Amino acid sequence: MAETRPFDAAEYLDTDEAIEAYLDEAFQDGDPALIRHALRTAARAKGMTALARDVGMTREGLYKALGDAGNPSFDAVAKLVQAMGMRLQVKVAKSSPRRARKKVA
């Protein structure tokens, strides 16, 4: 009988493009817990120790911030994304019910 092991998405995030697509899907969903989980998975794929050093945190601190009970600051998220060689980008959500209708003078 074949032995099974738990699925680990980090094993499949082997290119920057794969990590970009993975994080983009999480950010599009908008669920903070999903975003935090995706950031943790991507960070594990890139190498937690080096990223923690680049962000200015300990490895344990980064794991804690991105853990299930974590609540990383925006500063930490921005530094982490940059350390992974990525950037945050804002786009208009085409299906957003709260799209601004006012013109700024």
C-alpha angles and dihedrals in degrees: 000000000000118000117231130208132196117276113253115191090196089072090063098045093088100138135049088241092056091049091047092052092045094051092042091057091050093049091047090055089054097207106139092212091052092047091050091049092048091049090050092049093047091047090053089050091051095042121275097217097055093042092050089053091048091049092048097246136110118257089247091049091053092048089050094048091050095039125110092269094038126116108190117199118246087247090058092047092049092049092046093051090048092047088054088057093252135113134215115244132187122214134176111263104230093207096042112134091205100056111153114252098180121097116225113230 
